[in-house]
Amino acid sequence: MGRFDFLTCTDTEKEQAENTLFRCEKDHGVTFTTLTEDLAEAELIVEEKHLNVYNMVWGGFLFNLMDITAGIANICGGGFGPTVSGNIDYISSTKGAKRLLCRGKVRKHGWTFSYVDTEVFGENEKLLAKGSFIYYNLKAGQEAHP
């Protein structure tokens, strides 16, 4: 399985990748700050729309942030496919957080699945949540059955 590199991909792949990153920012407010092999880091500036009645970032939105970041890390590592499962642990409150940093790092690329770990940090690098995601590799089916 080859690695997907945002810097050396074909023009078509680059256009698809740029569209994906644009949609992450436009639709979800997630801006990627680091994209390297098997690693993606994203930033979210917390706004009122992200907060629940307790003035904390919605748990579902945190899950979404982690899934998006893990999915982009998977692409950066050569994976290509949808989320199969995701699990997160909410470790500390997001109350008062102005900015969230999410880091997704590929733990393993298998033939059929990729495994990606995530962490969300608040101010002063305080760990707020961590998770693990599994992605199905659509390329496996294509390569196995041309």
N, CA, C and O of each residue as an XYZ file, in Angstrom:
584
protein
N       0.854     -1.165      0.000
C       0.000      0.000      0.000
C       0.899      1.227      0.000
O       1.732      1.381      0.893
N       0.744      2.098     -0.983
C       1.569      3.291     -1.067
C       1.111      4.369     -0.108
O      -0.041      4.385      0.325
N       2.014      5.259      0.216
C       1.717      6.386      1.106
C       1.164      7.551      0.298
O       1.652      7.835     -0.796
N       0.162      8.218      0.823
C      -0.399      9.403      0.179
C       0.344     10.603      0.731
O       0.378     10.803      1.945
N       0.933     11.397     -0.131
C       1.694     12.574      0.277
C       1.023     13.793     -0.343
O       0.978     13.924     -1.566
N       0.506     14.679      0.488
C      -0.178     15.859     -0.013
C       0.735     16.727     -0.872
O       0.252     17.505     -1.695
N       2.046     16.602     -0.691
C       2.977     17.451     -1.422
C       3.364     16.891     -2.781
O       3.692     17.666     -3.680
N       3.339     15.576     -2.966
C       3.807     14.987     -4.220
C       2.726     14.183     -4.933
O       3.046     13.355     -5.785
N       1.476     14.401     -4.614
C       0.395     13.651     -5.242
C       0.109     14.190     -6.648
O       0.596     15.255     -7.027
N      -0.677     13.446     -7.403
C      -1.056     13.883     -8.744
C      -1.951     15.122     -8.637
O      -2.448     15.444     -7.557
N      -2.151     15.807     -9.758
C      -3.001     16.999     -9.752
C      -4.421     16.671     -9.309
O      -5.025     17.438     -8.559
N      -4.961     15.548     -9.761
C      -6.313     15.139     -9.375
C      -6.379     14.847     -7.882
O      -7.301     15.291     -7.198
N      -5.392     14.095     -7.374
C      -5.359     13.788     -5.948
C      -5.186     15.059     -5.123
O      -5.803     15.213     -4.069
N      -4.347     15.964     -5.608
C      -4.128     17.221     -4.890
C      -5.420     18.029     -4.827
O      -5.742     18.606     -3.789
N      -6.153     18.071     -5.924
C      -7.426     18.788     -5.943
C      -8.411     18.171     -4.951
O      -9.094     18.893     -4.225
N      -8.487     16.843     -4.918
C      -9.375     16.163     -3.965
C      -8.954     16.452     -2.528
O      -9.793     16.719     -1.668
N      -7.643     16.398     -2.274
C      -7.134     16.645     -0.923
C      -7.418     18.080     -0.496
O      -7.866     18.316      0.626
N      -7.162     19.036     -1.378
C      -7.413     20.439     -1.049
C      -8.899     20.682     -0.789
O      -9.253     21.446      0.109
N      -9.767     20.040     -1.565
C     -11.203     20.161     -1.352
C     -11.601     19.594      0.006
O     -12.426     20.180      0.708
N     -11.015     18.454      0.380
C     -11.306     17.841      1.671
C     -10.909     18.776      2.807
O     -11.685     18.987      3.739
N      -9.705     19.337      2.733
C      -9.237     20.241      3.783
C     -10.077     21.517      3.819
O     -10.365     22.036      4.898
N     -10.472     22.030      2.645
C     -11.328     23.210      2.570
C     -12.670     22.937      3.255
O     -13.165     23.765      4.018
N     -13.254     21.760      2.972
C     -14.551     21.411      3.566
C     -14.450     21.247      5.077
O     -15.381     21.603      5.800
N     -13.323     20.709      5.564
C     -13.126     20.576      7.015
C     -13.177     21.941      7.687
O     -13.779     22.101      8.749
N     -12.536     22.923      7.054
C     -12.524     24.263      7.634
C     -13.878     24.950      7.465
O     -14.404     25.529      8.415
N     -14.436     24.886      6.267
C     -15.704     25.572      5.986
C     -16.866     24.972      6.776
O     -17.636     25.698      7.405
N     -16.986     23.651      6.742
C     -18.143     22.992      7.352
C     -17.999     22.752      8.853
O     -18.993     22.703      9.577
N     -16.754     22.603      9.320
C     -16.552     22.202     10.714
C     -15.704     23.172     11.522
O     -15.598     23.019     12.738
N     -15.090     24.177     10.873
C     -14.240     25.124     11.579
C     -12.898     24.549     11.988
O     -12.219     25.105     12.852
N     -12.511     23.442     11.376
C     -11.273     22.745     11.713
C     -10.183     23.143     10.718
O     -10.329     22.934      9.514
N      -9.089     23.717     11.227
C      -7.963     24.125     10.396
C      -6.778     23.219     10.684
O      -6.381     23.057     11.838
N      -6.216     22.632      9.647
C      -5.066     21.741      9.830
C      -3.777     22.542      9.859
O      -3.531     23.387      8.999
N      -2.954     22.260     10.869
C      -1.701     22.978     11.065
C      -0.490     22.114     10.728
O       0.580     22.645     10.428
N      -0.640     20.803     10.772
C       0.450     19.879     10.468
C      -0.095     18.708      9.677
O      -1.094     18.101     10.062
N       0.569     18.387      8.560
C       0.240     17.216      7.758
C       1.557     16.572      7.348
O       2.259     17.085      6.477
N       1.891     15.454      7.972
C       3.080     14.695      7.613
C       2.689     13.232      7.549
O       1.549     12.880      7.853
N       3.610     12.384      7.161
C       3.284     10.968      7.033
C       2.762     10.423      8.361
O       3.432     10.515      9.390
N       1.559      9.857      8.323
C       0.902      9.223      9.473
C       0.525     10.186     10.598
O       0.219      9.734     11.701
N       0.537     11.494     10.354
C       0.245     12.461     11.411
C      -0.519     13.654     10.857
O      -0.184     14.192      9.801
N      -1.553     14.056     11.589
C      -2.275     15.292     11.273
C      -2.572     16.009     12.579
O      -2.933     15.387     13.579
N      -2.415     17.322     12.555
C      -2.784     18.147     13.703
C      -3.734     19.225     13.212
O      -3.523     19.844     12.169
N      -4.791     19.432     13.997
C      -5.818     20.403     13.622
C      -6.133     21.295     14.810
O      -5.978     20.914     15.970
N      -6.582     22.502     14.472
C      -6.928     23.477     15.499
C      -8.385     23.880     15.325
O      -8.888     24.005     14.208
N      -9.038     24.077     16.440
C     -10.403     24.589     16.444
C     -10.455     25.772     17.393
O     -10.130     25.641     18.573
N     -10.860     26.919     16.889
C     -11.123     28.078     17.738
C     -12.560     27.919     18.224
O     -13.496     27.908     17.424
N     -12.729     27.796     19.529
C     -14.046     27.513     20.110
C     -14.938     28.753     20.010
O     -14.562     29.854     20.413
N     -16.114     28.534     19.467
C     -17.115     29.588     19.336
C     -18.364     29.186     20.106
O     -18.507     28.043     20.540
N     -19.255     30.142     20.264
C     -20.515     29.904     20.993
C     -21.279     28.694     20.428
O     -21.859     27.914     21.183
N     -21.275     28.550     19.112
C     -22.027     27.448     18.483
C     -21.492     26.069     18.864
O     -22.190     25.071     18.692
N     -20.264     26.000     19.377
C     -19.671     24.726     19.773
C     -20.042     24.313     21.197
O     -19.740     23.198     21.621
N     -20.700     25.221     21.938
C     -20.930     25.001     23.368
C     -22.319     24.456     23.670
O     -23.303     24.812     23.021
N     -22.375     23.587     24.669
C     -23.657     23.069     25.146
C     -24.175     23.947     26.288
O     -23.607     25.002     26.569
N     -25.235     23.517     26.933
C     -25.870     24.297     27.994
C     -24.938     24.490     29.203
O     -25.158     25.395     30.008
N     -23.905     23.652     29.335
C     -22.949     23.755     30.444
C     -21.735     24.621     30.085
O     -20.776     24.706     30.853
N     -21.787     25.258     28.917
C     -20.677     26.067     28.405
C     -19.416     25.234     28.187
O     -18.298     25.720     28.361
N     -19.610     23.984     27.808
C     -18.521     23.095     27.420
C     -18.742     22.700     25.965
O     -19.876     22.701     25.485
N     -17.674     22.367     25.268
C     -17.809     21.915     23.883
C     -18.631     20.628     23.885
O     -18.380     19.716     24.673
N     -19.612     20.572     22.991
C     -20.445     19.379     22.868
C     -19.562     18.142     22.717
O     -18.590     18.162     21.962
N     -19.896     17.072     23.427
C     -19.145     15.819     23.329
C     -19.167     15.270     21.912
O     -18.163     14.742     21.433
N     -20.296     15.390     21.242
C     -20.392     14.916     19.862
C     -19.512     15.719     18.922
O     -18.982     15.188     17.946
N     -19.359     17.009     19.224
C     -18.477     17.816     18.380
C     -17.024     17.417     18.592
O     -16.251     17.371     17.636
N     -16.641     17.126     19.842
C     -15.284     16.630     20.109
C     -15.040     15.325     19.355
O     -13.971     15.121     18.780
N     -16.036     14.449     19.362
C     -15.915     13.188     18.634
C     -15.696     13.468     17.148
O     -14.838     12.856     16.513
N     -16.469     14.387     16.610
C     -16.350     14.760     15.200
C     -14.962     15.321     14.898
O     -14.347     14.943     13.901
N     -14.462     16.222     15.750
C     -13.125     16.791     15.579
C     -12.074     15.685     15.543
O     -11.166     15.709     14.712
N     -12.200     14.721     16.444
C     -11.219     13.634     16.517
C     -11.328     12.713     15.300
O     -10.312     12.265     14.770
N     -12.535     12.434     14.864
C     -12.736     11.568     13.694
C     -12.183     12.231     12.433
O     -11.525     11.575     11.625
N     -12.446     13.518     12.263
C     -11.930     14.252     11.102
C     -10.403     14.228     11.105
O      -9.783     13.935     10.083
N      -9.801     14.533     12.245
C      -8.344     14.581     12.336
C      -7.746     13.198     12.113
O      -6.750     13.064     11.402
N      -8.333     12.180     12.705
C      -7.839     10.810     12.515
C      -7.974     10.395     11.047
O      -7.087      9.735     10.505
N      -9.070     10.775     10.408
C      -9.275     10.433      9.004
C      -8.232     11.074      8.099
O      -7.752     10.446      7.155
N      -7.884     12.315      8.384
C      -6.855     12.998      7.585
C      -5.481     12.382      7.864
O      -4.675     12.240      6.944
N      -5.204     12.014      9.121
C      -3.940     11.316      9.430
C      -3.863     10.006      8.658
O      -2.802      9.637      8.155
N      -4.983      9.307      8.565
C      -5.039      8.056      7.809
C      -4.690      8.301      6.342
O      -3.914      7.549      5.753
N      -5.259      9.347      5.755
C      -4.955      9.702      4.367
C      -3.473     10.047      4.223
O      -2.823      9.639      3.261
N      -2.943     10.807      5.195
C      -1.518     11.178      5.153
C      -0.618      9.938      5.204
O       0.524      9.977      4.747
N      -1.127      8.861      5.749
C      -0.342      7.632      5.843
C      -0.596      6.656      4.714
O      -0.041      5.557      4.713
N      -1.424      7.034      3.754
C      -1.685      6.162      2.621
C      -3.015      5.449      2.679
O      -3.396      4.779      1.719
N      -3.736      5.576      3.790
C      -5.043      4.940      3.911
C      -6.094      5.700      3.126
O      -5.930      6.883      2.827
N      -7.165      5.014      2.799
C      -8.247      5.634      2.051
C      -9.504      4.850      2.337
O      -9.672      3.734      1.843
N     -10.399      5.428      3.140
C     -11.642      4.722      3.425
C     -12.370      5.299      4.619
O     -11.841      6.160      5.323
N     -13.595      4.822      4.851
C     -14.464      5.364      5.885
C     -14.144      4.825      7.282
O     -13.444      3.827      7.451
N     -14.688      5.529      8.264
C     -14.582      5.106      9.655
C     -15.380      3.832      9.870
O     -16.532      3.730      9.448
N     -14.761      2.862     10.530
C     -15.439      1.626     10.921
C     -15.913      1.751     12.356
O     -17.040      1.375     12.680
N     -15.050      2.281     13.221
C     -15.441      2.491     14.608
C     -14.574      3.570     15.228
O     -13.473      3.861     14.760
N     -15.097      4.150     16.285
C     -14.363      5.167     17.021
C     -14.728      5.086     18.483
O     -15.877      4.825     18.840
N     -13.746      5.309     19.317
C     -13.963      5.281     20.757
C     -13.174      6.426     21.372
O     -11.986      6.582     21.090
N     -13.827      7.235     22.215
C     -13.093      8.302     22.866
C     -13.360      8.307     24.358
O     -14.407      7.865     24.830
N     -12.384      8.820     25.081
C     -12.490      9.006     26.521
C     -12.414     10.509     26.780
O     -11.457     11.170     26.378
N     -13.434     11.039     27.457
C     -13.435     12.436     27.851
C     -12.696     12.494     29.185
O     -13.159     11.931     30.177
N     -11.568     13.161     29.211
C     -10.699     13.140     30.379
C     -10.888     14.357     31.265
O     -10.883     14.244     32.491
N     -11.053     15.523     30.650
C     -11.160     16.755     31.424
C     -12.146     17.697     30.734
O     -12.390     17.584     29.533
N     -12.696     18.604     31.492
C     -13.692     19.541     30.979
C     -13.105     20.508     29.947
O     -11.947     20.915     30.042
N     -13.916     20.857     28.977
C     -13.532     21.863     27.982
C     -14.053     23.247     28.371
O     -13.902     24.203     27.609
N     -14.660     23.356     29.544
C     -15.237     24.629     29.970
C     -14.165     25.714     29.967
O     -13.099     25.551     30.560
N     -14.459     26.814     29.299
C     -13.546     27.944     29.236
C     -12.476     27.829     28.153
O     -11.705     28.766     27.946
N     -12.422     26.701     27.466
C     -11.407     26.534     26.416
C     -11.701     27.484     25.267
O     -12.840     27.591     24.812
N     -10.682     28.161     24.810
C     -10.811     29.089     23.680
C     -10.300     28.462     22.387
O     -10.703     28.852     21.291
N      -9.411     27.490     22.532
C      -8.773     26.846     21.383
C      -8.519     25.391     21.727
O      -8.075     25.074     22.830
N      -8.801     24.504     20.779
C      -8.524     23.085     20.951
C      -7.545     22.644     19.879
O      -7.648     23.056     18.724
N      -6.598     21.808     20.263
C      -5.653     21.213     19.327
C      -5.901     19.714     19.325
O      -5.904     19.078     20.379
N      -6.105     19.159     18.156
C      -6.323     17.718     18.025
C      -5.176     17.116     17.218
O      -4.811     17.630     16.161
N      -4.619     16.032     17.724
C      -3.520     15.341     17.057
C      -3.975     13.911     16.745
O      -4.442     13.186     17.623
N      -3.828     13.529     15.483
C      -4.133     12.163     15.057
C      -2.871     11.509     14.526
O      -2.191     12.071     13.668
N      -2.553     10.316     15.033
C      -1.350      9.607     14.612
C      -1.698      8.164     14.306
O      -2.317      7.471     15.113
N      -1.282      7.718     13.108
C      -1.542      6.340     12.714
C      -0.697      5.407     13.574
O       0.522      5.553     13.665
N      -1.367      4.451     14.199
C      -0.672      3.434     14.991
C      -0.246      2.276     14.105
O       0.844      1.726     14.264
N      -1.132      1.903     13.153
C      -0.824      0.757     12.297
C      -1.670      0.821     11.031
O      -2.856      1.147     11.068
N      -1.030      0.500      9.914
C      -1.746      0.291      8.663
C      -1.743     -1.202      8.388
O      -0.685     -1.809      8.222
N      -2.916     -1.785      8.340
C      -3.038     -3.178      7.947
C      -3.558     -3.257      6.528
O      -3.839     -2.229      5.912
N      -3.690     -4.448      6.008
C      -4.182     -4.626      4.655
C      -5.623     -4.141      4.525
O      -5.977     -3.490      3.542
N      -6.455     -4.460      5.519
C      -7.873     -4.117      5.450
C      -8.237     -2.905      6.307
O      -9.145     -2.151      5.956
N      -7.540     -2.713      7.422
C      -7.879     -1.637      8.351
C      -6.649     -0.815      8.725
O      -5.522     -1.308      8.729
N      -6.905      0.460      9.042
C      -5.891      1.339      9.625
C      -6.367      1.725     11.017
O      -7.564      1.894     11.252
N      -5.416      1.862     11.938
C      -5.711      2.181     13.332
C      -5.052      3.517     13.672
O      -3.843      3.684     13.514
N      -5.863      4.464     14.139
C      -5.376      5.821     14.386
C      -5.742      6.241     15.809
O      -6.881      6.069     16.243
N      -4.765      6.792     16.526
C      -4.971      7.310     17.876
C      -5.069      8.831     17.825
O      -4.393      9.478     17.025
N      -5.913      9.395     18.680
C      -6.100     10.841     18.719
C      -6.006     11.359     20.152
O      -6.230     10.634     21.122
N      -5.668     12.637     20.243
C      -5.671     13.350     21.519
C      -6.147     14.772     21.258
O      -5.843     15.359     20.219
N      -6.895     15.320     22.211
C      -7.322     16.713     22.146
C      -6.737     17.435     23.354
O      -6.845     16.981     24.493
N      -6.116     18.573     23.065
C      -5.493     19.383     24.109
C      -6.141     20.749     24.157
O      -6.576     21.281     23.136
N      -6.204     21.318     25.361
C      -6.647     22.683     25.555
C      -5.437     23.561     25.807
O      -4.318     23.244     25.404
N      -5.688     24.670     26.481
C      -4.598     25.581     26.816
C      -3.549     24.866     27.667
O      -3.865     23.942     28.418
N      -2.320     25.299     27.540
C      -1.194     24.740     28.298
C      -1.017     23.237     28.068
O      -0.547     22.512     28.945
N      -1.407     22.781     26.857
C      -1.254     21.363     26.485
C      -1.979     20.417     27.445
O      -1.563     19.271     27.611
N      -3.040     20.876     28.068
C      -3.824     20.035     28.970
C      -4.606     19.011     28.154
O      -5.362     19.378     27.254
N      -4.424     17.734     28.465
C      -5.128     16.665     27.756
C      -6.595     16.669     28.161
O      -6.926     16.535     29.340
N      -7.474     16.826     27.169
C      -8.910     16.887     27.422
C      -9.630     15.603     27.025
O     -10.606     15.210     27.664
N      -9.149     14.954     25.974
C      -9.789     13.721     25.490
C      -8.775     12.932     24.672
O      -7.829     13.490     24.116
N      -8.991     11.634     24.611
C      -8.176     10.792     23.738
C      -9.074      9.731     23.136
O     -10.117      9.391     23.696
N      -8.664      9.216     22.001
C      -9.507      8.241     21.334
C      -8.734      7.356     20.386
O      -7.544      7.548     20.138
N      -9.455      6.374     19.862
C      -8.884      5.484     18.856
C      -9.947      5.229     17.796
O     -11.131      5.079     18.100
N      -9.497      5.184     16.547
C     -10.395      5.024     15.414
C      -9.871      3.940     14.492
O      -8.663      3.727     14.382
N     -10.791      3.261     13.837
C     -10.442      2.243     12.848
C     -11.083      2.657     11.530
O     -12.256      3.026     11.481
N     -10.284      2.590     10.453
C     -10.751      2.937      9.111
C     -10.606      1.735      8.199
O      -9.592      1.038      8.222
N     -11.633      1.502      7.394
C     -11.583      0.452      6.386
C     -10.745      0.943      5.212
O     -10.847      2.108      4.828
N      -9.931      0.086      4.647
C      -9.092      0.465      3.513
C      -9.768      0.051      2.211
O      -9.741     -1.120      1.833
N     -10.371      1.014      1.534
C     -11.027      0.733      0.259
C     -10.042      0.256     -0.806
O     -10.422     -0.485     -1.713
N      -8.776      0.675     -0.703
C      -7.762      0.250     -1.668
C      -7.531     -1.251     -1.598
O      -7.205     -1.868     -2.612
N      -7.692     -1.848     -0.437
C      -7.442     -3.287     -0.295
C      -8.347     -4.074     -1.231
O      -7.889     -4.990     -1.914
N      -9.620     -3.725     -1.266
C     -10.548     -4.414     -2.158
C     -10.220     -4.191     -3.616
O     -10.362     -5.106     -4.428
N      -9.782     -2.987     -3.968
C      -9.449     -2.671     -5.354
C      -8.205     -3.438     -5.803
O      -8.155     -3.977     -6.909
N      -7.198     -3.475     -4.919
C      -5.939     -4.142     -5.267
C      -6.108     -5.658     -5.270
O      -5.472     -6.357     -6.059
N      -6.964     -6.161     -4.387
C      -7.155     -7.603     -4.304
C      -8.028     -8.111     -5.444
O      -7.871     -9.246     -5.896
N      -8.946     -7.267     -5.909
C      -9.885     -7.666     -6.959
C      -9.894     -6.620     -8.063
O     -10.826     -5.820     -8.139
N      -8.871     -6.608     -8.926
C      -8.799     -5.570     -9.983
C      -9.937     -5.642    -10.978
O      -9.997     -4.837    -11.907
